[in-house]
Amino acid sequence: IDTPPTITAVSPLEVDSSAGGNITFTITGSNFQSGATVKFIGSDATEITASTTTVNSSTSIDAVIAKSSFVNAKEPYDVKVINASGLSGILDNQINVDNAPSWNTASGSLGSLK
């Protein structure tokens, strides 16, 4: 019985789309199989596919894609690993474009209860 891949982390979490060149994402998790592909899914459900996917082990994948493939208006991007068997796993809202996520909680504060 085949088991779908599980994604636990992705690094880096931000893309500078105007910097040019490619970016390599390291994806960690479990049940990654040889021949797996990686897709990034925008907030509008558009999918972009990594140009190169290297399965380092059953727990690590490197995915290379052009920085210019990412659009700020479609962030945050989900990360999807699809094994050769067709089974897949998704980690939602991981990749931001051109700016890191901002926090609205003051330094030293955990917010207030209402």
C-alpha positions, 0 to 999 in steps of 0.5 A: 500500500502506497503512502502519500508524501507529507511536507513538514517544512520548506526553506526559504519562505520568501522570494525576491521576484525581481532579483533574477535567476533561480531559487532552490527550495529545500522541502522536508517531510516523509514518504518522498519517492524517486520521480516526485515533482514539486508545484507551488500553488498561488492563492488564486489556485494557479500552479507553477512547477519547479523546473528541477526536482531532486529527491535527496532522500525519503525525507528531503527534496530540492526544488529549483524554480525561476524567482520571476515565476512568483507573483506578489498578488498570488501569495502566499503560495502552497507547496505540493509534492506529487509522488510518481504514484500520483499521491500528493501532499500539500503544506499551505501558505508557505511562500511569500513574495517580495516581503516577509509576513508582518505581525501586528502584535507589539514587541513584548506583547502577546495581545489582549484577551477580550 
